Amino acid sequence: PEQYWSKGSLQAVCQTSSPDPNGYPWSDGTCHDTTMTMFGDDPTAPRSSISCSTDAGDQASVGTCEELQVMAIGAASTGPLIDCRASVPGGNRLCENIVVDVSGTTPSSTTKTDLICRGDDVCQAFKLSTDGDAEIICENDPSLNPTNGQTCEGPTTAVVGGDLELTCDGACGNFMNDPAFFMDVNVGGNALIFCQGDKQNCANARFQVNGNLELNVKNDLLDKDDNWGAAYNATLNVGGDLALTCFTASSCNFKSITAASCTCAGAGCPVPGC
């Protein structure tokens, strides 16, 4: 395990590429089991940025940024950007079991923490916690894996004290619809969530939002199992107003809805409980 500390800001690039310098047909991941900690706050420093990428497949025992821990303590003026991108199909385990913990922030646009997961098999079982705002982007690349991408596959956890914007595009669920692989989201403020795809998108998710929730659900009509719905069996618990957009029929077959008020627009309406 490696550990890095920085005052206020940290810039890191973790890249695994082929061929392996030792001649193996795979490459062990860079920044595996690594801790990066930013202490205190420096408003004049650039935003902390951690980039994790691979083109090797990482078919060995570890992946790039697998089990990486990113901690920002007292990051009052800005949150970190963690960018995980894979350019090879399957098995790369990029940013798997990554932990992001940002404390000491106040919710605002400048303290937003960003976690970007793009490719195939990226950010499985991530855990993100912040006192401030957050944006999480999970996108499976259909050119790498058109049927069962496991980007942001659960169990994943996001605890956000402020506002959250979450995008799940071909990601965030489990292609076998296993309820053990779910996303658990708890938001202190408001949330804007996009679930686009089919049963591997937001399936079995738990969305707990203290403020208002705008949830957009759109099935991939090319998927043969379209009847599952892109947010199949999801639980919505909203303290404020819930605004649903269900673009396609059967897209919003939730497990349950609790909200102060609820509106629904789109071909998938009406929705039981709204």
Protein Blocks (a to p, Z undefined) as FASTA:
>chain_A
ZZdddehiacdddddddddfklpabdcdehiaiacddehjdfkbccdddddddfelpaaf
bdehihiacddehilkbccddddddfbeehklpoihiacddehiacdfklpccdddedeh
ihihiacddfbdcdddddddfklommlccehiacdddddfbbcddddehihiafklpakl
ccddddfbdcddddeddfknophiacddfbdcdddddddfkbmklmnopagoiacddfbd
cddddfbghklccfbdcdfbdcdedjkbccehZZ
